[in-house]
Amino acid sequence: MSQDSSVAVLADRLRAEVSRLQPGERLPSSRVLVRRHQVSPVTVSRALGQLVAEGLVVTRPGSGAFVAENAPSRAAPDGHDAAAAADMSWQAVALGDRAVQSDDLSRLLLPAPEGAIALSGGYMHPTLQPLRGLATAAARAARRPDAWDVPPPGGIPELRAWFARTAGGAGRSGAVSPSDVLITSGGQHALTTVLRALLPPGAPLLVESPTYPGVLAIARAGRLHPVPVPMDGDGVRPDMLAEAFEMTGARAFYTQPAFHNPTGAVLAPARRAGVIEAARAAGAFVIEDDFARHLAIDPTPPPLVHGDAEGRVVHIASPTKATASSLRVAAVIARGPVAERIRSTQLVENFFPARPLQETLLELVSSPGWQRHLRALRTELRARRDAVRSAFARELPELRANRPAGGPHLWVRLPDGMDDVALAEAALRAGVLVSAGRVFFPAEPPAPYLRISYGAAASAAELTEGVRRLAAVIRSGSF
């Protein structure tokens, strides 16, 4: 059971206990609740916090938790929850037929159940996060006199300059300038803003196949039509991209040239010019999602936006993967009229990203510990990648696992005819969480795959045990 599920279950049990007590009566101590319900002290604290927020319980330091004197009634006269009894069916007519599909993203964001090994997830395990550096940076940022003021348009100047340098600012033609940078509230928000600014509802959007499910969800929610473009171990195929532009009339192509999610591929240097030329011939934009640049294991080419003098590339950069999931700060780099369109779209939708988070990220990346963290992260990712590949070679030699040059994911080809979704479900029952490859394809997948995330596990030893459990499921054929 996941931590969130454990909290919800315990909170329900405590609500029932509160309903049997009188106002002012004391609940069992945290120690008793831990022993009675077989949960952790953190789970007890969070469940009690939920009841405090609902007005059912009050806590007194040193004394414990007590039933609130004016606890709100939670039940309708017939004993059923009043909210559940209300008729909400009218909303179906008002909402119409436009649905927002988030199931695939929800599955990728869910934590592993208690006792299961996480070989799925887009964020680094806490042992790979700079938690001490983040705490120090946040404390320093909060002490600034203007920390809670409205930030400058486009974002804090020093942070814009850092993103420009990271993307290849070098003082020559096509170099990125701080004025080209717009700070946004995380990579997912940046993608949403860029797609809304560039494309009207009903427009086609070319995407690599496979691709990041988050961009598919955004596109479909905005009534865009994702069109798959084949790729291989060297990235997207420029010849197929040019053909897709010609067939669809698309005006934008979404790509992840560095450590592609889910395959880990890096766009080969020989193909970079072909991608830009295909977009130029179509009069289209290239949306470059550079989400994993700070997760490099081996050296990688500079971003496509580096040296782009035409404003062809709209670049999205985020350090979230190398820091922590809740540090929701990213940047969009764009030039020309499209830059103003994107800035205006963000202003209308979101005003501006929170200044304390901008200040925290600036403190973190300006500290001496930032480069030390990136070096340590690179070393650990290399060790984990090699450990999980060795485990596959030993336990499942019949499967083909690639060797990414960076990023947190391994892309594993399954035998023809194997049901990747059923396998992922069976693996979870056996105590290992993996991602079925099907959700990464915008159309029918050409073959079954699994995405294995070696950055999500606690250690190389845990990765090895996760592969062993997966191998046992595959050999059993119980799916």
C-alpha positions in Angstrom: 0.0 0.0 0.0 1.4 3.4 -0.9 2.0 6.1 1.7 -1.0 8.2 0.5 -3.3 5.2 0.6 -2.1 4.3 4.2 -2.9 7.8 5.3 -6.4 7.7 3.8 -7.2 4.4 5.3 -6.0 5.5 8.8 -7.8 8.8 8.5 -11.1 6.9 7.8 -10.5 4.7 10.8 -9.8 7.7 13.0 -13.0 9.5 11.8 -15.0 6.5 12.9 -13.3 6.6 16.3 -14.0 10.3 16.6 -17.7 9.7 15.9 -17.9 7.4 18.9 -16.2 9.9 21.3 -17.5 13.0 23.0 -16.1 16.5 22.4 -13.0 17.0 24.4 -12.2 13.3 24.8 -8.6 12.2 24.0 -7.7 10.0 21.1 -5.1 7.2 21.7 -1.5 8.3 21.7 0.5 8.3 18.5 2.6 5.4 19.9 -0.6 3.4 20.4 -1.9 4.2 17.0 1.3 3.1 15.4 1.2 -0.3 17.2 -2.6 -0.8 16.8 -2.8 0.0 13.0 0.7 -1.3 12.0 1.7 2.0 10.3 4.6 4.4 10.6 4.7 7.5 12.8 4.7 9.6 9.7 1.4 8.0 8.6 -0.1 8.7 12.0 1.0 12.3 11.9 -0.4 12.9 8.4 -3.7 11.2 9.2 -4.1 13.3 12.4 -3.2 16.4 10.4 -5.9 15.6 7.9 -8.5 15.4 10.7 -7.2 18.7 12.2 -7.7 20.4 8.8 -11.3 19.0 8.7 -12.0 20.5 12.1 -12.7 17.1 13.8 -9.6 17.1 16.0 -7.4 19.5 17.9 -3.9 18.8 19.0 -2.2 20.1 22.1 1.6 19.9 22.3 2.6 17.5 25.0 -0.9 16.3 25.7 -2.1 14.6 22.5 -5.1 14.8 20.1 -8.6 15.5 21.3 -12.1 15.6 19.7 -12.9 19.2 18.7 -15.6 20.9 20.8 -17.5 22.0 17.6 -16.6 19.1 15.3 -18.7 19.4 12.0 -21.2 16.7 11.3 -20.0 14.3 8.6 -23.1 12.3 8.0 -26.5 12.9 6.6 -29.6 12.1 8.8 -29.8 8.6 7.2 -26.2 7.8 8.1 -24.8 8.3 4.5 -22.3 10.9 3.5 -24.2 14.0 2.4 -21.9 14.8 -0.5 -22.3 11.2 -1.8 -26.1 11.5 -1.7 -26.2 14.7 -3.7 -27.3 14.4 -7.4 -24.4 15.7 -9.6 -25.7 14.2 -12.8 -26.6 17.6 -14.2 -22.9 18.3 -14.7 -22.6 15.8 -17.5 -24.7 18.1 -19.7 -22.9 21.2 -18.7 -19.5 19.8 -19.3 -20.2 18.3 -22.7 -18.1 15.7 -24.4 -14.6 17.2 -24.0 -12.7 14.9 -21.6 -9.2 15.4 -20.2 -7.5 12.0 -20.1 -4.9 11.9 -17.3 -4.9 8.1 -16.4 -1.5 7.4 -18.1 0.1 10.3 -16.3 -1.5 9.4 -13.0 -0.1 5.9 -13.2 3.4 7.2 -13.9 3.3 9.6 -10.9 1.9 7.1 -8.4 4.5 6.0 -5.8 5.3 2.3 -5.5 3.1 0.5 -3.0 4.7 -0.4 0.3 7.1 -3.3 -0.1 7.3 -2.9 -3.9 10.4 -1.9 -5.7 10.0 1.2 -7.9 11.4 0.7 -11.4 9.0 3.3 -12.7 8.9 7.0 -12.2 10.3 10.2 -13.8 11.8 11.7 -10.7 15.0 10.8 -8.8 14.9 8.8 -5.6 15.4 11.1 -2.6 18.9 9.7 -2.1 19.8 11.3 -5.5 18.3 14.7 -4.7 20.3 17.6 -3.2 18.0 17.9 -0.2 20.4 19.6 2.1 21.3 22.1 -0.6 17.7 22.8 -1.3 16.9 23.4 2.3 19.8 25.9 2.6 18.8 27.6 -0.7 15.2 27.9 0.4 16.1 29.3 3.8 18.4 31.9 2.1 15.7 32.8 -0.5 13.0 33.3 2.1 15.2 35.8 4.0 15.5 38.1 1.0 13.4 41.3 1.6 11.6 41.0 -1.8 11.2 37.2 -1.7 7.4 37.5 -1.8 7.1 40.4 -4.2 5.9 40.2 -7.8 8.9 39.0 -9.8 10.2 41.0 -12.9 8.4 40.2 -16.2 10.0 37.1 -17.7 11.5 36.1 -14.4 14.4 37.0 -12.1 17.2 38.4 -14.3 20.0 36.3 -12.8 18.0 33.1 -13.2 17.2 34.0 -16.9 20.9 34.5 -17.4 21.7 31.1 -15.9 19.3 29.4 -18.2 20.7 31.3 -21.2 24.3 30.1 -20.3 23.1 26.5 -19.8 21.5 26.6 -23.3 24.6 27.9 -25.0 24.8 31.7 -24.5 28.2 32.6 -26.0 28.0 36.1 -27.5 27.9 35.0 -31.2 25.3 34.8 -33.9 22.5 32.5 -32.7 23.7 32.5 -29.1 21.0 32.5 -26.4 20.5 35.8 -24.6 18.8 36.3 -21.2 16.2 38.4 -22.9 15.2 35.3 -24.9 14.3 33.4 -21.6 10.9 33.2 -20.0 10.7 31.6 -16.5 7.7 29.2 -16.1 6.1 27.1 -13.4 7.7 23.8 -14.3 8.2 21.9 -17.6 4.6 20.6 -17.8 3.3 24.1 -17.5 5.8 25.3 -20.1 4.7 22.6 -22.6 1.0 23.6 -22.0 1.8 27.3 -22.6 3.9 26.7 -25.7 1.4 24.4 -27.4 -1.5 26.8 -26.6 0.5 29.7 -28.0 1.6 28.0 -31.2 -1.3 25.9 -32.3 -5.1 26.4 -32.6 -7.5 23.6 -31.6 -7.8 21.0 -34.3 -4.2 21.4 -35.5 -1.8 18.5 -36.0 1.3 18.2 -33.8 4.1 16.0 -34.9 5.7 13.9 -32.1 8.3 11.2 -32.0 7.0 7.7 -31.6 7.3 6.7 -28.8 7.2 9.9 -26.8 6.5 11.5 -23.4 2.8 10.7 -22.4 2.5 14.2 -20.8 2.7 16.0 -24.1 0.1 13.6 -25.6 -2.2 14.4 -22.7 -1.7 18.2 -23.1 -2.3 18.0 -26.9 -5.5 15.9 -26.6 -6.8 18.1 -23.8 -6.3 21.1 -26.1 -7.9 19.3 -29.0 -4.7 18.9 -31.0 -4.0 15.8 -33.0 -0.7 14.1 -32.2 0.9 12.6 -35.3 3.6 9.9 -34.8 7.0 10.2 -36.5 9.2 7.0 -36.3 12.5 7.1 -34.5 15.3 4.7 -33.8 18.4 4.5 -31.6 19.7 7.7 -33.2 16.6 9.7 -32.6 13.9 10.9 -35.0 14.4 10.1 -38.7 14.6 13.4 -40.7 13.3 11.8 -43.9 10.1 10.6 -42.1 9.8 13.9 -40.4 9.8 15.8 -43.7 7.2 13.4 -45.1 5.0 13.9 -42.1 5.2 17.7 -42.4 4.2 17.4 -46.1 1.4 15.0 -45.5 -0.2 16.8 -42.5 0.6 20.5 -43.0 1.7 20.6 -39.4 3.4 23.8 -38.1 5.2 22.3 -35.0 7.2 19.2 -34.1 7.8 18.2 -30.5 11.1 16.4 -29.8 13.4 15.4 -26.9 16.8 15.3 -28.6 18.8 14.6 -25.4 18.1 11.4 -23.4 14.7 10.9 -24.9 11.8 9.7 -22.7 11.3 6.7 -22.8 14.1 5.4 -25.0 17.1 7.4 -23.7 18.2 8.1 -27.3 20.3 11.1 -28.2 19.6 12.7 -31.6 22.7 11.9 -33.7 24.8 14.9 -34.8 24.3 13.8 -38.5 20.5 14.2 -38.1 20.4 17.6 -36.4 20.6 19.6 -39.5 18.0 17.4 -41.2 15.5 18.0 -38.5 15.9 21.8 -38.7 15.8 21.7 -42.5 12.6 19.7 -42.5 11.0 22.3 -40.2 12.4 25.1 -42.3 10.9 23.6 -45.5 7.5 23.3 -43.8 7.6 26.8 -42.2 7.3 25.1 -38.8 8.6 25.3 -35.3 10.7 22.7 -33.5 9.6 22.4 -29.8 12.7 21.1 -28.0 12.1 19.5 -24.6 15.5 19.5 -22.9 14.2 18.0 -19.6 17.2 15.7 -18.9 20.3 17.6 -19.8 21.5 17.7 -16.2 21.2 13.9 -16.1 24.0 13.3 -18.6 26.2 10.3 -18.1 28.3 10.7 -21.2 28.9 14.0 -23.1 26.1 15.1 -25.3 25.7 17.7 -28.1 24.5 21.2 -27.2 20.7 21.9 -27.5 19.2 22.5 -30.9 18.4 26.1 -29.8 22.2 26.7 -29.6 23.1 28.5 -32.8 19.5 28.8 -34.0 19.5 32.3 -35.6 16.1 32.0 -37.2 14.0 31.5 -34.1 13.0 28.1 -35.5 13.5 26.3 -32.1 11.3 26.9 -29.1 13.4 25.4 -26.3 12.1 24.2 -22.9 14.6 23.6 -20.1 14.0 22.3 -16.6 16.3 21.4 -13.8 13.5 19.6 -11.8 14.7 16.1 -12.7 18.1 16.8 -11.2 16.7 18.5 -8.1 13.3 17.6 -6.7 9.8 17.1 -8.1 8.3 20.1 -6.2 10.9 22.6 -7.5 8.5 23.5 -10.3 10.6 26.0 -12.2 11.5 25.8 -15.9 12.3 28.1 -18.8 11.1 28.7 -22.3 13.7 30.1 -24.8 12.2 31.7 -27.9 12.9 34.5 -30.3 10.8 36.8 -32.5 7.0 37.2 -32.4 6.5 33.7 -31.0 8.3 34.8 -27.8 5.8 37.6 -27.2 2.9 35.2 -28.0 4.2 32.7 -25.4 4.8 35.5 -22.8 1.3 36.8 -23.3 -0.2 33.4 -23.0 1.6 32.7 -19.7 0.5 36.1 -18.4 -3.2 35.5 -19.2 -3.1 31.9 -17.8 -0.8 32.1 -14.8 0.4 35.7 -14.2 3.9 34.5 -13.2 5.7 31.6 -11.5 6.1 31.9 -7.7 9.1 34.1 -6.8 10.2 32.1 -3.8 10.7 29.1 -6.0 12.7 31.2 -8.5 14.8 32.6 -5.8 15.4 29.1 -4.3 16.5 27.6 -7.7 18.8 30.6 -8.2 20.4 30.1 -4.8 20.9 26.4 -5.5 22.5 26.7 -8.9 24.7 29.6 -7.8 26.2 27.6 -4.9 29.5 25.7 -5.0 27.6 22.5 -4.2 25.6 22.5 -7.4 28.4 21.2 -9.6 29.4 18.7 -6.9 25.8 17.5 -6.9 25.8 17.1 -10.7 29.1 15.1 -10.6 27.8 12.8 -7.9 24.5 12.3 -9.7 26.3 11.5 -13.0 28.5 8.9 -11.1 25.5 7.3 -9.4 23.3 7.2 -12.6 26.2 5.4 -14.4 26.5 2.8 -11.7 22.8 2.2 -11.6 22.4 2.0 -15.3 25.2 -0.5 -15.5 23.8 -2.5 -12.6 20.4 -2.8 -14.1 21.7 -3.8 -17.5 23.9 -6.4 -15.9 20.9 -7.7 -14.0 18.9 -8.0 -17.3 21.9 -9.8 -19.0 22.0 -12.3 -16.1 18.3 -12.8 -15.4 16.7 -12.1 -18.8 19.3 -12.5 -21.5 16.6 -13.0 -24.1 15.4 -9.4 -23.8 17.1 -6.4 -25.5 17.9 -3.5 -23.2 19.5 -0.4 -24.6 22.5 1.5 -23.0 21.4 5.2 -22.7 24.1 7.9 -22.5 22.0 9.7 -19.8 18.6 10.2 -18.3 16.9 7.9 -15.8 15.3 5.3 -18.1 16.1 2.0 -19.8 14.0 0.9 -22.8 13.5 -2.9 -23.0 12.2 -4.7 -26.0 9.9 -7.6 -25.1 9.3 -10.7 -27.3 6.7 -10.4 -30.0 3.2 -11.2 -28.8 3.9 -10.5 -25.1 1.3 -8.2 -23.5 3.3 -5.4 -21.8 0.3 -4.1 -19.9 -0.6 -7.5 -18.5 3.1 -8.0 -17.6 3.3 -4.7 -15.8 0.2 -5.6 -13.8 1.5 -9.0 -12.9 4.9 -7.5 -11.9 3.2 -5.1 -9.5 1.5 -8.0 -7.8 4.9 -9.6 -7.5 6.3 -6.5 -5.8 8.0 -4.6 -8.7 6.6 -1.4 -10.4 7.5 -1.1 -14.1 5.9 1.0 -16.9 4.2 -0.7 -19.9 5.6 0.7 -23.1 2.1 1.1 -24.7 1.3 4.4 -23.0 4.3 6.1 -24.7 3.0 5.6 -28.2 0.6 8.1 -29.8 -0.8 5.4 -32.0 -0.6 1.6 -32.1 2.8 0.4 -30.8 4.9 -1.6 -33.3 6.1 -4.0 -30.6 5.8 -4.5 -26.9 8.3 -2.7 -24.6 8.9 -1.9 -20.9 10.4 1.3 -19.5 12.6 0.7 -16.6 13.6 3.7 -14.5 16.9 3.2 -12.7 16.7 6.6 -11.1 13.6 5.9 -9.1 15.0 3.0 -7.0 16.8 3.4 -3.7 20.0 1.6 -4.7 21.8 -0.6 -7.2 21.0 -3.6 -5.0 17.3 -2.8 -5.1 17.4 -2.5 -8.9 19.0 -5.9 -9.1 16.3 -7.4 -6.9 13.6 -5.7 -8.9 14.9 -7.3 -12.2 15.0 -10.7 -10.4 11.3 -10.3 -9.4 10.4 -9.3 -13.0 12.2 -12.3 -14.4 10.3 -14.6 -12.1 7.0 -13.2 -13.4 8.1 -13.6 -17.0 9.3 -17.1 -16.5 6.1 -18.1 -14.7 3.9 -16.9 -17.6 1.2 -15.9 -15.1 -0.1 -12.9 -17.0 
